[in-house]
Amino acid sequence: MNVVLKAFKDKTDGKVYFAGDAYDGERTEELIGLGYVQDDQPNKKTRAKKTTE
């Protein structure tokens, strides 16, 4: 489940989502890109391994 950051009305089902609500709709990727929904599994950043010479 993704968490809503800003309130919006979903154009596919007409439901209003408020900040803090859980969103599990079909437009998840689009809404994450627009900043309305927070990704529940953000990309993990890996650190480069230090090499010694």
C-alpha atoms as one frame of an Amber mdcrd trajectory, in Angstrom:
protein
   0.000   0.000   0.000   1.162   3.494  -0.800   0.603   6.505   1.453  -1.132
   9.644   0.153   0.919  12.827   0.666  -1.519  15.409  -0.756  -5.299  15.180
  -1.025  -6.685  14.434  -4.487  -9.741  13.030  -6.249  -8.981   9.932  -8.311
 -10.264  10.373 -11.852 -10.767   6.639 -12.367 -13.104   5.902  -9.449 -14.083
   9.404  -8.246 -12.996   8.681  -4.680 -11.338  11.453  -2.671  -8.096  10.517
  -0.920  -6.742  12.605   1.930  -3.169  12.892   3.258  -2.311   9.820   5.296
  -4.784   7.530   3.498  -3.624   4.323   1.844  -3.800   4.221  -1.965  -3.760
   0.991  -3.939  -5.201   1.996  -7.287  -4.195   1.528 -10.895  -2.549   4.981
 -11.264   0.107   4.489  -8.588   3.157   5.213 -10.757   1.587   8.359 -12.243
   0.622   9.722  -8.815   4.072   8.996  -7.372   5.574  11.008 -10.223   3.205
  13.900  -9.527   4.013  13.892  -5.807   0.570  12.874  -4.542   1.560   9.411
  -3.344   4.679   8.122  -1.596   6.241   4.940  -2.927   5.941   2.179  -0.326
   9.130   0.481  -1.524  11.651   3.143  -2.513  14.684   2.127  -4.536  17.523
   1.054  -2.297  20.719   3.015  -2.766  23.912   1.035  -2.739  27.242   2.412
  -1.756  30.313   1.920  -3.846  32.856  -0.349  -2.299  36.112   1.350  -1.327
  39.136  -0.111  -2.982  42.661   0.118  -1.658  45.650   0.137  -3.926
